[in-house]
């Protein structure tokens, strides 16, 4: 535990998607605004894609934190390896409608009635499908597309947000009707070297670091960025290891030599 050594109140580089620690680079800001635009302007459906570890899930949690719970009922599906029927059952269940029915027509009827009831109370449902690249049967994507048919007075009663790794593009291309429904498509790129350093200092500050400047030298930041490819998750893992290593050696500054020595031994980087 190195938190006391660096004057931190809590771990700064946990891999859980805590929105407090989300470093909002311009890329992340654009992605969040695109998702908010999709929901608040009632655009129907949107997609956020990116490589593993780029911060997609954390952005989705930030979206949840931002949406007014009085106006929106959010359904979060984190394990989308479901059949079309199971998808409908899961959405209904999270909206408070318990059902054992496996009849698609009955489930769709229940869902439309539920969404219409929410609409009458001034609410709309938001269905967020995380890890959407894991959806297997094309029929499940087709079922998600059919959710867009739930409309009233030319307004969507439900907003669908898909979040997944880049391979989700190829899967959605097999369902052209869903692809055409995506009003917003956003790709989340890796951080550049400057953003890498800003992310590290941002997370340290959130955790209570009060030093005047980052304990990482510019050369160390460039080494971390080069080794991790700008992946926020790998940057967090590398920084965590480096803070621990420096504390064990009673070092107050982390330079490129230590960064190279520690980061290059990470199995994710070595692979």
C-alpha positions, -999 to 999 in steps of 0.1 A, spaced: 0 0 0 17 32 -12 -11 57 -6 4 71 27 38 74 11 24 97 -17 -1 115 6 -32 99 -10 -65 95 8 -75 65 -14 -62 44 -43 -59 66 -74 -57 40 -101 -83 14 -93 -96 -3 -125 -133 0 -114 -153 24 -136 -156 52 -110 -168 84 -127 -150 105 -101 -117 95 -116 -127 98 -152 -102 121 -169 -122 140 -195 -99 144 -224 -114 162 -254 -121 127 -269 -140 116 -238 -158 149 -236 -169 146 -272 -181 110 -266 -201 119 -235 -217 149 -252 -226 127 -282 -244 102 -259 -261 130 -240 -272 145 -273 -287 112 -283 -307 109 -251 -318 145 -244 -327 153 -280 -346 120 -283 -326 108 -313 -335 71 -309 -302 53 -309 -265 59 -306 -232 39 -306 -199 44 -287 -171 21 -298 -134 19 -290 -106 -5 -281 -106 -23 -248 -95 -1 -219 -102 32 -236 -128 43 -210 -161 34 -227 -177 18 -196 -166 47 -174 -182 71 -198 -214 51 -197 -214 54 -159 -208 91 -162 -238 93 -185 -259 75 -158 -246 100 -132 -255 130 -155 -291 120 -165 -319 134 -144 -336 104 -127 -368 123 -126 -369 125 -164 -352 92 -174 -356 55 -164 -323 38 -172 -319 1 -180 -283 -10 -179 -275 -43 -196 -239 -54 -187 -242 -90 -199 -257 -88 -234 -252 -125 -242 -290 -129 -243 -316 -142 -267 -342 -117 -281 -368 -129 -256 -343 -126 -227 -335 -90 -238 -372 -81 -236 -376 -98 -202 -345 -80 -189 -357 -46 -200 -391 -51 -185 -377 -64 -153 -355 -33 -148 -385 -11 -155 -403 -29 -127 -425 -52 -147 -420 -88 -136 -430 -114 -161 -425 -151 -168 -439 -149 -203 -418 -162 -232 -443 -150 -257 -426 -123 -278 -459 -106 -288 -470 -104 -251 -436 -91 -240 -436 -64 -267 -471 -54 -257 -461 -52 -221 -431 -31 -230 -450 -7 -252 -476 -2 -224 -449 4 -199 -431 30 -221 -464 47 -228 -471 49 -191 -437 64 -185 -444 89 -213 -476 100 -197 -457 107 -165 -431 128 -183 -404 101 -184 -385 82 -211 -366 50 -209 -329 47 -218 -315 13 -225 -277 11 -223 -262 -21 -237 -226 -23 -225 -202 -48 -241 -225 -48 -272 -198 -65 -292 -206 -97 -272 -241 -99 -286 -241 -131 -306 -272 -138 -325 -280 -113 -352 -316 -117 -341 -308 -100 -308 -296 -69 -326 -327 -71 -347 -348 -72 -316 -330 -41 -303 -337 -24 -335 -374 -31 -332 -374 -13 -299 -372 19 -320 -408 11 -332 -420 22 -297 -431 57 -306 -458 81 -297 -467 114 -314 -436 111 -336 -414 107 -305 -393 78 -294 -404 63 -261 -370 47 -256 -334 56 -264 -310 28 -272 -273 33 -264 -248 6 -276 -213 6 -262 -187 -19 -273 -153 -27 -287 -147 -19 -324 -158 -52 -337 -193 -42 -329 -193 -22 -362 -190 -54 -382 -218 -71 -363 -242 -41 -367 -234 -39 -404 -252 -73 -407 -283 -55 -395 -286 -26 -419 -319 -15 -404 -302 -10 -370 -272 7 -386 -296 32 -403 -312 39 -370 -280 51 -353 -283 88 -351 -249 92 -334 -218 70 -340 -188 79 -319 -154 62 -319 -132 67 -288 -95 69 -296 -64 64 -274 -49 92 -254 -19 111 -267 12 117 -246 1 150 -232 -33 136 -222 -15 106 -206 3 130 -182 -28 150 -176 -48 118 -168 -22 106 -143 -20 140 -124 -59 143 -125 -64 110 -108 -37 117 -83 -53 150 -74 -87 133 -70 -71 109 -46 -57 137 -25 -22 143 -39 -11 178 -30 24 180 -46 31 211 -67 39 190 -98 35 154 -110 60 129 -94 65 116 -130 91 133 -152 81 142 -188 104 114 -200 87 89 -177 53 100 -191 65 95 -227 78 61 -217 44 51 -202 25 64 -232 48 46 -256 45 13 -237 8 14 -232 -3 28 -266 -23 55 -248 -49 30 -233 -63 46 -202 -66 12 -185 -30 3 -192 -18 37 -181 -36 33 -148 -21 -2 -143 14 11 -152 11 41 -129 -1 20 -100 29 -3 -104 53 26 -107 40 44 -76 44 12 -56 79 6 -70 90 41 -62 76 40 -27 95 7 -21 127 24 -31 120 57 -12 120 76 -45 101 109 -47 105 112 -85 97 86 -111 120 89 -141 121 72 -175 146 46 -164 122 33 -137 92 36 -160 109 15 -186 121 -11 -161 87 -16 -145 63 -10 -174 80 -32 -199 76 -61 -175 38 -58 -175 23 -89 -192 -2 -67 -211 27 -47 -226 51 -76 -231 23 -94 -250 
